[in-house]
């Protein structure tokens, strides 16, 4: 199981990736030295939309 710092890093990476994709920019650098984050695993990010014109408001870590 990932610790809180690792979870925050994954949410940060997901946010950067979505922001870059929406802006038609290159994907962010995903480099890490954390051995747990280098293991082949899957991750799921839920995008939530605000009432205002489809803004992305949060990314949640799902246990």
C-alpha positions in Angstrom: 0.0 0.0 0.0 1.2 3.5 -0.8 1.9 6.1 1.9 0.3 9.6 1.9 3.3 11.2 0.2 3.2 8.7 -2.6 -0.6 9.2 -3.0 -0.1 12.9 -3.2 2.6 12.5 -5.9 0.4 10.3 -8.0 -2.5 12.9 -7.8 0.0 15.6 -8.7 1.2 13.7 -11.7 -2.4 12.9 -12.8 -3.3 16.6 -12.5 -0.2 17.7 -14.5 -1.0 15.1 -17.2 -4.6 16.1 -17.6 -3.8 19.8 -17.6 -1.1 19.2 -20.3 -3.5 17.2 -22.4 -6.3 19.8 -22.2 -3.8 22.5 -23.2 -2.4 20.4 -26.0 1.0 20.5 -24.4 3.6 17.7 -24.0 3.1 15.3 -21.1 5.0 16.2 -17.9 8.2 14.5 -16.8 7.1 11.5 -14.7 10.6 10.6 -13.4 10.8 9.3 -9.8 13.3 7.6 -7.7 10.7 6.1 -5.4 11.0 2.3 -5.8 7.3 1.7 -4.9 6.2 4.1 -7.7 8.5 2.4 -10.2 6.7 -1.0 -9.7 4.4 -1.9 -12.6 0.9 -1.1 -11.2 -2.3 0.4 -12.3 -3.9 3.6 -11.1 -7.3 5.2 -11.4 -8.1 8.9 -11.4 -11.7 10.2 -11.2 -12.3 13.5 -12.9 -15.0 15.6 -11.3 -16.7 18.5 -13.2 -17.9 21.7 -11.6 -21.2 23.3 -12.5 -19.3 26.0 -14.4 -18.5 25.1 -18.0 -17.0 21.7 -17.3 -14.0 22.8 -15.2 -11.9 20.0 -13.6 -12.2 20.6 -9.9 -10.6 17.6 -8.1 -8.6 14.5 -8.4 -9.3 11.8 -5.7 -7.1 9.0 -4.5 -9.2 5.8 -4.4 -8.1 3.1 -1.9 
